[in-house]
């Protein structure tokens, strides 16, 4: 059984027991979160596709931690102009543990 959930503009395929990283959502580690933007559910070969959401479907998850991803380096340069810029970015994330998918 799996579901496709819309979280912060990203569509993520989840199964029970999965650990996923998503853009930061409010809450403290240990809190329970209910995800209601379920776009698709598949159970035993039976697929329900929402228009745009599956009515009555929810995904229960718990927040494991908040953190920042590895740093990426951004380098801009214009040739022959002496223009060079270095920048770095660490994307904040929330790690979730998927506990239950209900349709």
Long-range contacts (C-beta under 8 A, 24 or more apart in sequence): 1-41, 1-42, 1-43, 1-44, 1-101, 2-41, 2-42, 2-101, 3-38, 3-40, 3-41, 3-42, 3-57, 3-59, 3-101, 4-38, 4-39, 4-40, 5-35, 5-37, 5-38, 5-39, 5-59, 6-37, 6-38, 6-39, 7-35, 7-37, 11-39, 14-59, 14-98, 14-101, 15-98, 15-101, 16-98, 16-99, 16-100, 16-101, 17-97, 17-98, 18-97, 18-98, 19-64, 19-95, 19-96, 19-97, 19-98, 20-95, 20-96, 20-98, 21-69, 21-93, 21-94, 21-95, 21-96, 22-93, 22-94, 22-96, 23-91, 23-92, 23-93, 23-94, 24-66, 24-92, 24-93, 24-94, 25-63, 25-94, 27-63, 27-94, 28-63, 29-63, 29-64, 29-65, 29-66, 30-62, 30-63, 31-62, 31-63, 32-60, 32-61, 32-62, 33-60, 33-61, 33-62, 33-63, 33-96, 34-58, 34-59, 34-60, 34-61, 35-59, 35-60, 35-61, 41-101, 41-103, 43-103, 48-103, 54-103, 56-103, 57-101, 57-102, 57-103, 58-101, 58-102, 59-98, 59-100, 59-101, 59-102, 60-98, 60-99, 60-100, 60-101, 60-102, 61-96, 61-97, 61-98, 61-99, 62-96, 62-97, 62-99, 63-94, 63-95, 63-96, 64-95, 64-96, 64-97, 65-94, 65-95, 66-92, 66-93, 66-94, 66-95, 67-92, 67-93, 67-95, 68-92, 68-93, 69-93
